[in-house]
Amino acid sequence: MNNLTKDIALVIFDYDGTIGDTRKTIVATMQQTLKDLGFPQFSEEACASTIGLPLKECFRKLLPYSGEEELDGCAAMYRRLFDINKERIRTQAFPNVGSTLECLRQKGLRMSIATSRGVPSLKAFLEDMGFSGYFDLLLGADEVRHHKPDPEPVLLTLETLGFKPSQALVVGDMPVDILMGLRAGCLSCGVTYGNSSRAELEAAGADFIIDDFGELTELL
């Protein structure tokens, strides 16, 4: 255990790019949506850079001059296509996620997820992976007014589960996850195997950076 994490009792995870490897499905769906609606095409890297934002904001980042109606149309199309693509491109958990979640539970740590994904979609992924029983709270985009990197998802999680910021560690693969945690007064841990580089996570101010999910057992 790291001395800085000795008081940690709650771990708040991101999902996409942290627990589930959804990158291929997300990027393919985003590119298909843009193509079908007649918008310019974007690279895998450009599409992946939006992961972690609420769906409509993903398209706003790529199409900054589009109106609200167009962005709503993109989001609606994406949701329809994603339901098809997730069956065609199966999402796998990253290495060592299952064994690590079990280890953290055995240590008495509480766990939750704060995601920009909708909760029904998140529940389906967790059930498919066999991870549903590990989390005390699933907080999705529809439950908050202000999304990552705003601290609201973390603050609401702390309030709901009864923890102080000093007792929580936020784990995610994107700068928005790190900033969300830090702005809530929590420690943060970036993972390099998702959709951001070590340099990007360092620039966001991550307190810890790991290359494998399993390293959490040494950190906590």
Salt bridges, closest charged atoms under 4 A:
ASP7 OD2 - LYS6 NZ 3.46
ASP14 OD1 - LYS148 NZ 2.89
ASP16 OD1 - ARG117 NH2 2.64
GLU44 OE2 - ARG23 NE 2.87
GLU57 OE1 - ARG60 NE 2.93
GLU68 OE1 - LYS56 NZ 2.66
GLU68 OE2 - ARG60 NH1 2.78
ASP72 OD1 - LYS56 NZ 2.93
ASP83 OD1 - LYS86 NZ 3.82
GLU87 OE1 - ARG90 NH1 2.93
GLU102 OE1 - ARG105 NH2 2.87
ASP128 OD2 - ARG90 NH2 3.21
ASP136 OD2 - ARG110 NE 2.81
GLU152 OE1 - HIS146 ND1 2.94
ASP177 OD1 - LYS148 NZ 2.74
ASP211 OD1 - ARG198 NH2 2.90
